[in-house]
Amino acid sequence: MVLSSVLQEEILRALNDLSPEAVTEVRQFVEFLKFKAETVSGGPPVAIGGWLKGYRFTNDEIAQARAEMWARFQDNPA
């Protein structure tokens, strides 16, 4: 997709007003959108089998991971 020069300028101005941390989040979001577009368009699937082979998660580790995930979610509502 080709953006109009006006839209590109608007985006650049908006980025210049953001903190460095927010710009990092924007970059991550753009990467996510690119990934999502690849997935929807039939990009190659990602095989994750074997990554955790031999590792056993305890109930406490799972509970801790869930608590951390929800804490981050609550700190940054959409």
N, C-alpha and C positions, 0 to 999 in steps of 0.2 A: 504494500500500500504506500502510495506517495502522498505525503502531507503537503498541504499548501504552505507557502512561505509565511503567510499570516499566522496560521495555526502553529507552525514551528516557532515563530517569534513569541507567541503567547506562552507556549510551553517553556521556552527558555527563560522568559521573564519570571514566570511562576517559580521555576527551579532556583533562580537567583535569589528569591525572597526566602527560601527555605534554609533551615540549619543544615550543617553537614550530615547530621544523623538522619534527618528527614530525607535528604537527597539519597542517602544509602538505602533507605526504605523504598523510595521510588524506584531505584535501580533494581532492587530485589523483586518488587512488584512487576516491573517490566519483564524481568527474566521469567517470573511465574507465568505471565500472560503468553510469552513466547513458548514456554513449555506446554501450556494448556492448548495452544493453537496446534502445536505439533501432535499432541495426543489426540485431539479431535480430528485432525486431518489424516489420521492413520499412520503417524510416525511409528518407528519401531518400538515395541514394548520394552520395558526395562525389566530385566530378570534380576530378582533379588534373592533367589533361592541360594542357600549355602552361606550367605553372609553371616548368619548367626548360628551356623551349625555347631553343635556341641555346647552351646551356651544355654543355661537354664535360668530363667528369670524367677526370682522369688516373689511371693505375694507382696512383700514389703517394697521391693524394688518397683513393681508395677504401681502400687499405691503412691509411692513417692513421685514417680514420673507423671502420673495423672494429676497429683496435687500441683506439681510445678507447671504443667500445661495449663490447668485451669487458673492458676494464679496469674500467669502471663496474659491469658485471655481476659481476665477481669481487669487487669491493669490497662489494657489497650482495647477498649470496646470499639466496635466498628461504627 
